[in-house]
Amino acid sequence: MVEGLIQILAVTLGGGLLMLERRCLGQMAFVQPLVVCSFAGALTGRVELGVWLGVSLQLFSVQPMRNVDWAVAGIAAAATVIVAPHLGLSVGVGSVGACLVIALCVLLGIGSWRLEKVYFRQDRECLTTNPPWTMADPEKEIARIVHSRVLRWFVIGAAETFAGTAVVVGMLVLFGMAGLSFDRPDALGALAIPILGTAVAIAAAGRLRYVGLAGIITVTTLGVSLL
């Protein structure tokens, strides 16, 4: 029990720190879904699951519509890989549980993106109405704003990691109580989700022939896998 609580605390604080890269630096380098999920898989001995989740989310993140916080989605998936075994949950690659993890993490990413837009709008209004460079000590005021924003995004990132992990793990528990098996890998699911992500990534080029090519590859691969 104590080990599980320590693990949850470490994951929560780690998620808050990782989120600072995208929220404060405005980029995603280390917090790419493939990186964080693969690292979580290697850390827990579930390399296949970590890579599968990371590859799937990474492919989906290529889509041009920027309405999903893929950093949050990847961190939530990675946190689930780390926390789930301590709660007696085993998720197989391509299983119903693994597909559920991806779906929930994407929904969490959408919610996080909407929340972030609210804060960005508030910050823009604050800078417009009370610009720090017009104050008596602009350097001190700017430093205060930077420090407060870093602290805010760390707290929000930690809260999102904790809440996201709790939601995903909680849903796995509920579906497990309903009799669904998550620990058995499913070959069709293991292929279908990355193939769908590949189709999305190819279609992101925005040209009709690429969309058609993505569809042909998807249908052909699924047909071969069913033979």
Secondary structure, 3 states (H helix, E strand, C coil): CHHHHHHHHHHHHHHHHHHHHHHHHCCCCCCCHHHHHHHHHHHHCCHHHHHHHHHHHHHHCCCCCCCCCHHHHHHHHHHHHHHHHHHCCCCCCCCHHHHHHHHHHHHHHHHHHHHHHHHHHHHHHHHHHCCHHHCCCHHHHHHHHHHHHHHHHHHHHHHHHHHHHHHHHHHHHHHHHCCCCCCCCCHHHHHHHHHHHHHHHHHCCCCHHHHHHHHHHHHHHHHHHHC
